[in-house]
Amino acid sequence: MNSKSVNPSKTLFRGAFILTLAAIITKILSAFYRIPFQNIVGDIGFYIYQQVYPFYGIAMVLSTTGFPVVISKLYAEQKAKGDDQKSRLLLLVSFIYLQLFGFVCFLVLYFGANQIALWMNDAHLSILLRVVAIVFLTFPFVSLLRGYYQGIGDMVPTALSQVGEQTTRVLTIILLSYLFMQKGSSLYLVGGGAMFGSITGSLISAIILFMFLWIRKEWKWVAPKKAIFQSYTEDAKQIFKSLVFQGLTICLSGMLLIFLQLGDSLNLFSLLTSSGIEQDIAKGLKGVFDRGQPLIQLGTTVATAMSLTLVPMITKERMAHKPQFLHHKIKLAIKVSIVIGLGASAGLWAIIEPTNTMLFENEAGSSVLGILGFVILFTSIILTLIAIMQGLGNLIFPALAVLCAFPLKYFLNIIFVPKFATMGAALSSLITLAIISVLLFMRLKKMVKIPLFNSHFLGTVLAATVLMVLFLKGYLIVSGFIISPLDLGRIGAAFQAISSACFGGLLFLLIIIRGSVFHEEELSLFPLGSKLIHLMVRKDRR
């Protein structure tokens, strides 16, 4: 294995940047492909795909943000001690554990597909569930090699495998869905073809990682020695415990949106039909409701990227025993999550009609999607709070809080959906996330014992939000008078959506900066920060 000496902090920064960039690319790809896919298959086809997607999402978290993080941490610790045998033991135990875990998940999903489909009140979904089950057989190999490469400080293989996996998956989904639709195939067969993209993506990811191992001839560094278990029985047990405890807690913390989607997959459609709505209409309603997923994913991209960089930063300050710098970073992260989350949510609510038409052909479900957009606000805050708490060394509480999301969402759907249909599902998502946000805030306050934000901050952000929404509503009315007579359809909607997003975003940003929500040194940390500083009131500049 290559063992060139490099500046550790420089390597850490470079590695974090590469992984963050890969995460942003995959997040954008994951959000954007749903738009042409929905345009190809329609709302019912989109409903079919989204019903099964949460199960693939679970496999993605396991292979991307869960086990690789723990394996890399444990491997780096063993290499730092210079214990080559224990490093090999770690990889062997990890592989055995992940294989067993993946095989159990495969068996449950594959042979339980009929029962799960009946739970969803749509027996035709069983074939899609069986296709997704296969991914659980490939994720152990991917997780292990990602963990190994991250453990030696090389983030390039992980980043390339993530981007390669998502790109292959997206191309497979779009190509197969288009071909099957052209042939007039059943929408469930189209959904099965789309889910096949999860298999092709995971295989490409495994091939990319194996190619790095093979070309660099690194197999000899990871292959276990004979009778290694006999020599390190206690160490093997300790590694197993770490994988179970740390691996699962980190995995659970990354499944927030997946648990919300899973709750909707399992009972939203059945609740709609039991309320007297005809099956095909209910499928269409669920498909329209699922239009919110790409919007939410895009809206939370910044929060996701920030959470990936926060953990090492906060851990570093905590380990260096610098409480002043640590508290500043915590407060800044929370402020950024609230500003971005509220701005994106309120802005999307204000322009949801043209945005919906631009992306999904019509305005169907705009009122529901507008409310559902506020998931971006709560998710941005929750992801940031989880990242902070993980950086402070608390893994259990965030995992338990996120785990509560599924039962909360499931039972709140039972209360609200029969009364308000899909609007009830949107409300149940917001209430669930609000409860989790409060729980995490209360826990963090106990941990750091500092005020996390002040009344000036909240007043300025709320004022900026209200002014932006009023401006956007006025702009849409005025531009509508000009565009409506021209009958431009989706092109007109696209012009309204894009132009209003730009103008509204600029106005919001200007009020936030002029209102001194962020200090000069805080603005300098942002992309284009040196330019943003010039927008500040002169007296607030140094």
N, C-alpha and C positions, 0 to 999 in steps of 0.2 A: 504493500500500500504506500502511496506517496505520502511522505511526511515532511514536506517543506515547512519551515518555520515562518509563520506570518503573524503580524501584529494582531493579538486576540480581539481587541475592541473594533479594529478595522474589519476583521473577518466577520464579527457578529453583526456589524452595521450592514455590510455587503450582503450577508446571508439573509438578514431580515428584509432588506430591500427587494432581493430576488423573490423571496417567498410572498411578500406583500403584492408585488407586481403580478406574480402568477395567480394569486388569489383574486385580484381585481379582474384580470382577463377572464378567468374561469367563471367568475360571478356574472360578468357582463354577458358572456356567451350563454350561460345558463338562463339568464333573463330574456335575452333577445330572441333565441330560437323559438320561444313559445309564441311569438307574434306571427311569424310566417306559418308556423305549424297550425295555429288556430285559424288563420286565413285559409289554409288548405283543407282542414277537416271539419271546420265549423264548430259551433258551441257543444253539440252532443259528442263529437269526436274528441273535443278538448276535455269534456267531462270524463270520458272513458280513461284518457291518459292520466289526468290529474288524480283520479281515484286511486291509482296504483303507485303514483310517483313517490309518496312519502316512504314507501318501503325501500325504494332505490336511494332516497335521500339518507336513510339510516345507514346503508352500506357506504355511501360517500363520506359521511362524517367519520365512520369507523376507520376508513382507509386514508383519510386526509388530515383531520385535526385531532383525532383521538389517540389511537395507539402509536402512530409514528412519533408523536411528541414525547410520549413516555419512553418509548424504546430509545429515541435519540438522547434523552436526558440520562438514562441509566447507562447507555453505552459510552457516552462522553465521560461520565464519572469513572467507569472502569478503566478506560484508556488513560485518563489522567493519573490513575494509580499505577499504571504500567502493568496491570495484570491481564496478560493476553488470554490466558485460559478462561478467566471469568467473563471476558468480553465475548468469547466464542460460546460459552455456556448461556449467556444472556440471549444471544441470537437464536440458539437452539430451543431454549425453553419458550421464548417468544413465539417461534414458528409453530411449535407443538400446541401451545395455548390458543393461538389465533386459528390454527387449523380446526381444532376441536370446537371453538366458539363459532367459527364460520359454518362448520358442518351441521351443528345443532340449529343455527339460524336457517340454513338451507332446508333441513328436514321439516322444521316447523312451518316454514312458508310454503314449501312445495307440497307436502302432504296435507297441510291445513288450508290449502288454497280454496277448496270448495266451501269449507266452513266460514272462512273470512269473507268470501264473495257473498254468501248467504247473509252474513252479518251486515254487509253493505246493501243488502236487498237487491243484488244484481248478480245472478249466477254466472252470467257470461264473462265476468271479470276474472274467473279462476285461471284461465289460460295465461293472462297477462301476469298474474301473481307468480305462476310457475316459471315464466321467462325471467322475471326479476330475481327469483330465488337463486338462479345460477350465479349471479354476481357475488353472492356470499361465499362461493367456492374459490373465487379469484382474489378477493380482497386481502387474505392473509399474506400472500406473497408480495403484493404491492405495499402493504403496510410495513412489512418487515424491511424491505429494501429502502423505502423512504426513511424509516427510522434509522437505519444503518448510515445512510449518506448524510442525513442531518446530524447524526452523532459525531461524524468525522468533520463536520463543518462545511460540507459540500452541498449547497442547496440547489445547484443546477440540475442534477438528475430528478429531484423531486419536482421542481418547477416545470421542467420539460414534460415529465410524465403527466402532471396535472393538466397542462395546456393541451398536450397530445390527446389525453383521454377525453376531455370535454369537446375538443374540435372534432374528433372522430365520431363521438356520440351525436353531436349536433348534425353533422353531415349525414350520418346514417338515418337519423329521425326524419330530416327534411326529405331526403332522397326516397326512402321507402314509403313514407306517407304519401308523397306525390305520385309515385308509381302505382301504389295500391288504389289510390283514389281514381287514377286514370283508368284502371281496369274495372272499376266499379265494385271493389271488394267491400265486404262488411266492415263497418266502422270498428268493430272489435278486433278484426284481423289487422286493420290499419294500426290500432293501438298496440297490438302484439308486435308488429313490425317496428313501431316507434320504440317500444321497450327493448327490442333487440339491440338498439343503440347502446344500452347500458352494458351489454356483453361485449360488443366490439370495442367500446371505449376502454373498459377495464383490461381487455386483452392487449390493446395497444400500449396502455400504461405499463403493464407487466413486461412487454417486449422491450420498451424503451429502457426500463430499469435494468433488465437482464443484459441488454447490449452494453450498458456502462460497465457492468460487472465483468462481462466477457472480454470486451476490448481492453480494459485496464488490467485484466488478469487478477482481479481481486478476490476470486473465489477462495484462494488459499488462505486469505485473511479472515474469512467468515466460516469456513468449513470446520465442524467440531472434531475434536480428537476422540479416539476410541475410549470407551469406559469413562467418559467425562462425568457422568451422573454419579458414579460410585465415589469419585474424589470430592465432589462438591454437592452432596445431597442437601445440606442445610441452605447453601447459597441458592440452589435451584428453587427451593420452597419460598425463599425470600423474594426472588425475582417474580415467581408466580403470584405472590401476594401483591407486589407492586403493580403488576399488570392488571390484576383484578380491581384493585382499589383505585389507583391513579388513572389507569386507562379508562375505566368505565365512568369515573366522575368527570373527566375532561370530555369524553364522548357525550355524556348526557348534557353537559353545559352547552354543547354545540348544536343541540337538537330542538331549540326553541320553536322556530317556525315550522319544523317538520312535525312536531307534536300538535301544533294548531291545525295543520293540514290533515294529519292523521285523524284528529277528532272529527273534522268535516267529512273526510272520506268514509268514516265508519257509520255516521248517523245523519248527516244532513239530507242526503237523498231519501233515505227511508222515512225521515220525519216529514219531508215535503209530501211524499206520496200518502203517508198515513193521515195527513191533514186534508186529503181529498183532491190533491193535484194529480192530474193524469201523468203517467210515467214518462212519456217523451217530453212533456212540458217541464217536468221536474228535472230531467237530465239537462235540458237546455238552460234552465235557471241555474243549476249547479255549474254548468260550463261557463255561463256569463259571470257568475260569482268568482270562478277561478281565473278570470281575466286579471284579477287583482294581484295574482302571484308575481308575474314579471315586474309589475309596477313597484311592488313591495321590495323585491330583490334588488332592483336598480336603486331604489331609495335608500336601502341599507348598505350599499356597497362601501360608502365612506366610513360608516361605523365599523364594518367588518375589517376594513384595512387598518383602521386606527386601533382596533382591539388586538390585531396581530402584532403591532409594534409596541403596544402599551405594556404587555406582560414582561418582556425583557427589560424595558426601561424602568418600570416600577420595581422589579426584582433587583435591578442593579442599585437603585437609590436606597432600597431597604437594606440590602447587604452592606452598603457603604455607610449605613447609620447616619443618613443625612435627612432628618425629618422635615426640615424646611423645604428642601427641593422636592422631596417626596410628596408633601401636601400640595405644593404648587402644581405639580404634574397631575395629581388626582383631580384638583379643582378645575384645572384647564380642560382635562379630558371630559369631565361632566358638562362643563359649559359648552364645549364644542358639540357634544352629542345632543344637547337640548336645542341649541341654535339650528343645527343642520336638520335634526328630526322634525322640529316644529315648522321650520321654513318649508321643507319638502312636503310635509303632510298637508299643511294649510294651502300651499301653492297648488298642489295636485287637486285638492278638493275644489278650489276656485275654478280650475280649468279642465275639470274631468270630462265634460261633454265633448269638446273638440278633441281632447286626447283620446278618448274612447273610440270616437269615430275614425280618427287618424290611424290608430293601431289595429282596431278590431272591426272595422267596416260600418258600425252603427253605434247609436247612443244607448243601446240596451243595458239596463242595470247601472246607469251612471250614478244615480243617487246612492246606491249600495256601495259601489266602488269608491265614491268620494269619502264615505264614512270609513270604509275599510282602509283607505290610505293613511289614516291616523295610526295604523299598526306601525308605520315607519317611525313615528315619534317614539313610541314605547319600546320598539325593538332596538332602536339606536341607543336609547338610555340603558336598556337591560344588557346589551352586548358590551357596552362600555363598563358598566358596574361589575359584570362577571370578569372581564379582563383585569380590572383593578384588583378585585378580590383574589384572583388567581396569582397575580403579581405579588400580593401581600402574603401568599402562602395558604390561603383558604380555598380548598377545592370542594369540600363536602357541601357547604351551604348553597353555593350557586347551583350545584348539580341537583340538590333536593328541591330547590325553588323552581328550576326548569322542569323537573319531573312532575311537579304539581300542575303544570300547564295542561297536560293531557286530560286528567280527570276533571279539572275545572272547566275546560273548554267543552268536553263531552256532555257534562251535566247542564251547563249553561245553555247549550244548544237545545237540550230537551225542554228547558223553560221558555226560551225566546223564539225558536224557529216555528213552533205551531201557531204562535200569535203574529209574528212579523215576517215569516218566510226567510228569504236570504238576508234581509236587513237584520233579522234576529241573529243570524250567524255572524254578521259583521260586529254587532254589539257584543256578542259573547266573546269574540276575539279581543276586543278592546278592554272589556272588564277583566278578562283573564290576565292580560298583559299589565293592566293597571295594578292589579293585586300583586303580581310578581315584582313590579317596579318598586312598590311601597315596601315589600318584604326586604328586597335587596338594599334599598336606601336606609332602612332602619338598621339593618345589620352592619352596613358600612359605617354609619354614624357611630355605632358602638365601637367599631374597630379603630377609627382614626380620631374620633372626638374633636372634630373641627367643623365650623360652618362650611357647607359645601358650595353655597352660593348666597347672594344677598338680594334684598328687595329691588335695588337699582337694576340689577341684572335682569330679574324677572319682568319688571315694569318696562324696560327698554325692549326686550325681546317680544313681549306681548303687543306693545305699541307698533313695532315693526311688522308683526304678523297681521294685525288688523288693517294697517295702512296698505300693505301689499295686497290683501284680499279685496279691499274696496277698490284699489286701482285696477286689479285684474278683472273684477266684475264689470267695472265701467268700460275698460278697454274691450272686453268681449262684446258688450252691447253696441259700442260705437263701430267696431270692426265688422260686427254682424250686419249692420245696416248697409255696409259697403259690399260685403261678400255675398250675402243672401241672394240679391237679384241676379248675380252672375251664375248661380247654380253650379258651383265648382265641386260639390261633393267632398270627397276625402282630401282633395288637394287644398280646398278652402279651409277644411278643418285642420289640416297639417300646418297651414300658414298661421292660423289663429293659435294653435297649441304651441308651436315652436317660438313664435314671436312673443307671445304672452309669457312663456316660461323665461325667456331671456330678459324681457323688460321687468317682470316681477322679481326675478332673482337679483337683478342689479339694484333695484329699489330697496329690497330687503337687506342686501349686503351693505348698501350705502348707509341706511339707518342704523344698522348694527355697529358699523365702524365709527360713524359720527357720534353715536351714542356712548362711545367708550366702553363697550361691552368687553373688548379685549385691549390690553395694554400693548404698547409698541413692541416690547420684547416678545410678547405672545404672538402678535401678528407676524413677526419675523420668522417664526417657526413654520408658518403655513406656506404652501406652494404660492408663488408670486407674492410672498409676504412683503418684499421690499417695495413693490408697486402699491399694495394695499395701504401701507403706512402713509402714503401721500394723501389718502382720502380722509385721514384723521383730522380733527379740529387742531389748528396750529398749536394751541396752548397745551394739548395733550402729548405733543411730540417732544422728544428730548432735544 
